[in-house]
Amino acid sequence: MAGASLALALALLPGCKTPGSFREPVARFQQGNTEASAALGVYYSEMNRFERDLYLDERLYDTSLEVLASDAAGRPTPLLGKIFSPESIQARMDAIALLGVYAERLATLAGAENPGQLPAASQALGTQLGALGTQMQTLAGKGDTSASKYVEPVTTLLGVATSLFLEARQGAALQKGIEQGAPQVNRILDLLEADMVEVLGPQRLTGVKQALASRVMFYNLHREKLSLAERRAVLDDIRRASDTYEALMVAQPVEMARALRSAHEALLRFARSERKLESFEELSSAMQAFQGRVQTASAAVQRLREPPQE
């Protein structure tokens, strides 16, 4: 009895990790969500620089190719063209931010002492994202082929998140958020994953292989005519291209989308649970794992963008 009384007393002390005291795992989720958004934004934007570098690289090793601003059909070459415009990149980062607003609201409803309240910053962000669906539709009309697929899940999730801000009954709001919001979260994550697996990943891998192959071919064709210093320079260039290929094989930006999926599933399990101490510990462990996965993937993406050594 004495041991049980002590345990109860400790659980009631301020700052102890009780089922309702989930600020730490939610904070971990928010930090991981922000880092994933920034890293994915970098990966999207770096594709433009990567394609431009690849275009110029081809012309470095093949003197028969000209450097042009537009091709024969009048389309911009990678010298000036962009795979993703800054607006398209920002829209996808905003979609990830929307996932964070929704997830924080679910967590607040699941365990906060004042379920009708949400931090002012999150409410402001939710308002700021209100035009995201319209923005995606506009981008689709400007040639962003995958943007239109985001419109329905983004618009629906915005509506769910907005209604949850106004819902005063904790149980009803939580159930509503789970049933209406979770499928839209999964669709948005599916689209982010498809961007990286079906478009960005293969395109970048093909480009890196092409850059490595052009260097190897150049060296093999001209090695007998090159001086020792020139051979060393070309071989160093081949080494850097090989390092880039290796880094790309290790860096899996799609891991961040998958980590986001796992984190949202953990939040949903917590929201559906009776929110006992075991549920809290499971949520806390899941958020730590999520943060670690994002940091690892983010570091790998950062390595990809490091400029080559001269």
Disulfide bonds with the S-S distance in Angstrom:
none
